[in-house]
Amino acid sequence: MSSSTARALANLALVKYFGKRDVTLNLPAAGSLSLTLEPLSTTTAVTFDTSLEWDCIQLDGEDAPTGFAERVIRFLDLVRTTVDTQCFARVTTQNSFPTAAGLASSAAGFAALAVAATTALGQQLTPRQLSVLARQGSGSACRSISGGISVWQAGKRADGEDSFATAIAGPDWWDLRVVIGITDAGPKSIGSTAAMEQTRRTSPFYGQWIETVNRDLVAAGEAVKSKRFEQLGAIAEHNALAMHAAALAARPAIVLWNGATVEALKRIQQLRADGIPAYFTCDAGPQPKALCLPADEDDVALTLADVPGVQSTIRCRIGGAPTLV
């Protein structure tokens, strides 16, 4: 037997990943920029055991759902081919936050799995190699590999070897905060990949959306390097709304928000009108997130908690790359 356990963090894209040029390899149509979120973590233990007759996958203390288990097994097959082994594995994954609810649990999960599985098999991959590998399990997982404030390059190669994430700033570069409102802890009504593909195929705004991402990525990177908070916040809010506008225009429409999500957006905009700089963003799910500075975190959290339909709030800071446990 050979075992390893790794902990990785979810991430929040301020410039969104929503569109693929290759579905199989999870190659994005445009780049993206994200914050790694502490304490939203996934801890994954992998044991390769010659006595096993098949892969055994557990999620949050129970046998994993079929769809999730199949994704993990496909990823294990990918890892096994690199070391020429047929040994099956036992995988146990525990999330510290709701799974498949629009909080990037798959990003944290496949980042942790990539680190744990390769380490258990004695591989010593570079951060770039790990990023490319994790991306093939879940696209945004490549950003959780690099940690901090990361940029995922779209790349141009058909094999995806130039599509990986790198940190443009470490966790200590800029003390930013994210407050998340949980409006629905259950699974999303539509998976991210399906939503992306439906939007790509049917939304008249998809082309303009990709052009928006390319512009926003450059501007957001400059805002991070110069620590211009209002510029970064404005880009993040506009980018999120543009993504959801493209999804809403798909046929049939992809409605990822609920009433509490919309009310949270309005409350955050009102905070700005009242002099508190906070900016709204939301991934492919119903959970509103507010980007703010440390001095305003309490006010933002109280505002989100007061929104009807917000069940709880989670406060996050910028975290780092995966670690071995």
C-alpha positions in Angstrom: 0.0 0.0 0.0 1.0 3.6 -0.6 -0.9 6.5 0.8 -1.0 10.3 0.9 -3.4 13.0 2.1 -3.7 16.5 0.8 -5.7 19.6 1.7 -6.6 22.2 -1.0 -8.8 25.3 -1.1 -11.6 26.4 -3.2 -11.2 29.5 -5.3 -13.4 32.4 -6.5 -13.0 33.7 -10.0 -13.2 37.5 -10.2 -12.8 37.2 -14.0 -14.9 34.2 -14.8 -14.2 30.9 -16.5 -17.4 30.1 -18.4 -16.8 28.6 -21.8 -14.5 25.8 -23.2 -12.6 25.4 -26.4 -12.1 21.7 -25.6 -14.6 19.9 -23.3 -12.5 16.7 -22.8 -9.4 18.5 -21.7 -11.2 21.4 -19.9 -9.4 24.0 -22.0 -11.0 27.4 -21.5 -12.1 29.7 -24.3 -10.5 32.6 -22.4 -8.3 33.1 -19.3 -9.5 33.8 -15.8 -8.4 35.4 -12.5 -9.2 34.1 -9.1 -8.8 34.4 -5.3 -8.0 31.2 -3.3 -10.4 31.0 -0.4 -9.4 30.1 3.1 -11.1 28.3 5.0 -13.1 26.6 2.2 -11.1 23.4 2.0 -11.2 19.8 0.8 -9.1 17.1 2.4 -8.5 14.0 0.3 -6.8 10.8 1.3 -5.6 8.4 -1.5 -4.4 4.8 -0.8 -3.2 2.6 -3.6 -3.7 -1.0 -2.5 -2.9 -4.1 -4.4 -5.6 -6.0 -2.5 -8.4 -3.9 -4.0 -10.4 -5.2 -6.9 -11.8 -1.8 -7.9 -11.6 1.9 -6.9 -13.5 2.8 -3.8 -14.6 6.4 -3.6 -16.2 8.1 -0.6 -17.4 11.7 -0.3 -18.2 13.3 3.0 -18.3 10.0 4.8 -20.6 8.1 2.4 -20.2 6.2 -0.9 -19.8 8.9 -3.5 -22.7 9.5 -6.0 -22.2 7.7 -9.3 -21.4 10.7 -11.4 -18.8 12.0 -8.9 -17.2 8.6 -8.5 -16.9 8.2 -12.3 -15.1 11.6 -12.6 -12.7 10.5 -9.8 -12.0 7.1 -11.4 -11.3 8.7 -14.8 -8.8 11.0 -13.1 -7.2 8.1 -11.3 -6.8 6.4 -14.6 -5.1 9.5 -15.9 -2.6 9.4 -13.0 -2.1 5.6 -13.3 -1.1 5.9 -17.0 1.8 8.3 -16.0 3.4 5.6 -13.8 2.3 2.5 -15.7 0.3 0.9 -12.9 -3.1 -0.8 -12.7 -3.3 -0.6 -8.9 -6.7 0.4 -7.6 -7.2 3.1 -4.9 -9.3 4.0 -2.0 -10.2 7.7 -2.0 -11.9 9.5 0.9 -12.8 13.2 0.4 -14.2 15.5 3.0 -15.4 19.1 2.2 -15.6 21.8 4.8 -18.4 23.5 2.9 -21.4 22.5 0.7 -20.7 20.3 -2.2 -21.8 21.1 -5.8 -23.5 24.3 -4.7 -21.6 26.9 -6.7 -18.7 27.2 -4.2 -16.0 25.5 -6.3 -16.0 22.2 -4.4 -14.8 20.4 -7.5 -11.8 22.9 -7.8 -10.7 22.1 -4.3 -11.5 18.4 -4.6 -9.5 17.8 -7.8 -6.6 19.9 -6.7 -6.4 17.9 -3.5 -6.8 14.6 -5.4 -4.0 15.6 -7.9 -1.6 16.2 -5.1 -2.5 13.2 -2.9 -2.6 10.7 -5.8 0.6 11.7 -7.4 2.4 11.8 -4.0 1.1 8.4 -3.1 2.6 7.0 -6.3 5.9 8.6 -5.6 5.7 11.3 -8.3 7.3 14.7 -7.8 5.5 17.0 -10.2 6.2 20.7 -10.7 3.5 23.2 -9.9 2.9 23.7 -13.6 2.6 19.9 -14.2 0.2 19.6 -11.2 -1.9 22.5 -12.6 -2.2 20.9 -16.0 -3.1 17.6 -14.4 -5.7 19.0 -12.0 -7.3 21.0 -14.8 -8.2 17.7 -16.5 -10.3 16.7 -13.5 -12.0 20.1 -13.1 -11.0 23.2 -15.0 -10.8 25.6 -12.1 -8.8 23.2 -10.0 -5.7 24.4 -11.8 -6.2 27.8 -10.0 -6.4 26.0 -6.6 -3.0 24.4 -7.3 -1.3 27.8 -7.6 -3.1 29.4 -4.7 -3.1 33.1 -3.8 -4.3 35.4 -6.6 -4.0 33.3 -9.7 -4.3 33.7 -13.4 -5.2 30.7 -15.6 -3.8 31.0 -19.1 -6.2 29.9 -21.9 -3.3 28.6 -24.0 -3.4 27.7 -27.7 -2.1 24.2 -27.9 -4.5 21.4 -28.8 -2.9 19.1 -26.1 -3.5 21.8 -23.4 0.1 21.8 -22.1 0.2 25.6 -22.2 -3.1 26.0 -20.3 -2.2 26.2 -16.6 -2.5 28.7 -13.7 0.2 30.7 -12.0 0.0 32.9 -8.9 0.5 36.6 -9.7 0.4 37.4 -6.0 0.8 35.3 -2.8 -1.7 35.2 0.1 0.1 38.0 1.9 0.3 40.4 -1.0 -3.1 42.0 -0.4 -5.4 41.5 2.5 -8.8 41.1 0.7 -11.9 39.5 2.1 -14.8 37.6 0.6 -18.1 37.2 2.4 -20.3 34.5 1.0 -24.1 34.2 1.5 -25.5 30.7 1.5 -29.0 30.8 -0.1 -29.2 27.1 -1.1 -26.8 24.5 0.2 -28.2 21.8 -2.1 -26.8 20.8 -5.5 -27.2 23.1 -8.4 -30.0 22.6 -10.9 -27.5 22.4 -13.8 -23.8 21.5 -13.7 -21.2 24.1 -14.7 -20.1 22.2 -17.9 -23.6 21.7 -19.1 -24.4 25.4 -18.5 -21.3 26.5 -20.3 -22.0 24.4 -23.3 -25.6 25.4 -23.6 -24.6 29.0 -23.4 -21.9 28.6 -26.0 -24.3 26.9 -28.4 -27.4 29.0 -28.0 -26.7 32.4 -26.4 -26.4 35.3 -28.8 -24.2 37.1 -26.2 -21.6 34.3 -26.0 -19.1 35.9 -28.4 -19.3 39.3 -26.6 -18.9 37.5 -23.3 -15.6 36.0 -24.3 -14.4 39.4 -25.6 -15.3 40.9 -22.2 -13.3 38.3 -20.4 -10.2 39.0 -22.5 -10.4 42.7 -21.7 -11.3 42.3 -18.0 -8.4 39.8 -17.5 -5.8 42.4 -18.4 -7.4 45.2 -16.4 -7.9 43.0 -13.3 -4.3 41.9 -13.4 -3.1 45.5 -13.4 -5.5 46.3 -10.5 -4.0 43.5 -8.5 -0.4 44.5 -9.1 -1.1 48.1 -8.1 -3.6 47.2 -5.3 -6.4 49.3 -6.8 -9.4 47.9 -4.9 -12.2 49.9 -6.5 -11.0 49.1 -10.0 -10.7 45.4 -9.2 -14.2 45.3 -7.5 -15.8 47.1 -10.4 -14.3 44.7 -12.9 -15.4 41.7 -10.8 -19.0 42.8 -10.5 -19.3 43.7 -14.2 -17.7 40.4 -15.2 -20.1 38.4 -13.1 -23.1 40.2 -14.4 -22.0 39.7 -18.0 -21.5 36.0 -17.5 -25.0 35.6 -16.0 -26.5 37.8 -18.8 -25.0 35.4 -21.4 -26.4 32.4 -19.5 -29.9 34.1 -19.2 -29.9 34.6 -23.0 -29.3 30.9 -23.7 -32.2 28.7 -25.0 -33.7 27.6 -22.8 -32.6 30.3 -20.4 -30.1 29.3 -17.6 -31.3 30.9 -14.4 -28.7 30.3 -11.8 -29.9 32.8 -9.2 -32.8 32.8 -6.8 -34.6 35.7 -5.1 -32.1 36.0 -2.3 -29.2 36.2 -4.8 -30.9 39.2 -6.5 -31.7 40.9 -3.2 -28.1 40.4 -2.1 -26.8 42.2 -5.2 -29.1 45.1 -4.5 -28.0 45.3 -0.9 -24.3 45.3 -1.8 -24.9 48.0 -4.4 -26.6 50.0 -1.6 -23.6 49.6 0.7 -21.5 51.3 -2.0 -24.0 54.1 -2.2 -23.7 54.5 1.5 -19.9 54.8 1.3 -18.8 51.2 2.0 -16.8 49.8 -0.9 -18.1 46.3 -1.5 -18.6 44.5 -4.8 -20.9 41.7 -5.8 -19.8 38.5 -7.7 -21.5 35.1 -8.2 -20.3 31.9 -9.9 -22.5 29.4 -11.7 -24.8 29.0 -8.7 -27.1 30.9 -6.3 -24.6 31.9 -3.6 -23.8 35.7 -3.6 -20.3 36.8 -2.7 -19.1 40.2 -1.6 -15.6 41.4 -2.2 -14.5 43.9 0.5 -11.6 45.2 2.6 -10.9 44.0 6.1 -12.2 47.1 7.8 -15.6 46.6 6.1 -16.0 42.9 6.6 -18.3 43.1 9.6 -20.7 45.5 7.9 -20.8 43.4 4.8 -21.4 40.2 6.7 -24.2 41.8 8.7 -25.8 43.1 5.5 -25.7 39.7 3.7 -27.0 37.9 6.8 -30.0 40.3 6.9 -31.1 39.4 3.3 -34.2 37.2 3.4 -33.3 33.8 2.2 -29.7 33.9 3.2 -29.3 30.9 5.5 -25.8 31.6 6.7 -22.6 33.5 5.8 -19.0 32.4 5.4 -16.1 34.8 5.8 -13.0 34.1 3.7 -9.5 35.5 3.3 -6.9 34.7 0.6 -5.3 31.3 1.1 -2.4 29.4 -0.4 -1.5 26.4 -2.5 -2.4 22.8 -1.4 -0.5 21.2 1.4 0.2 17.6 2.4 -1.4 16.6 5.7 
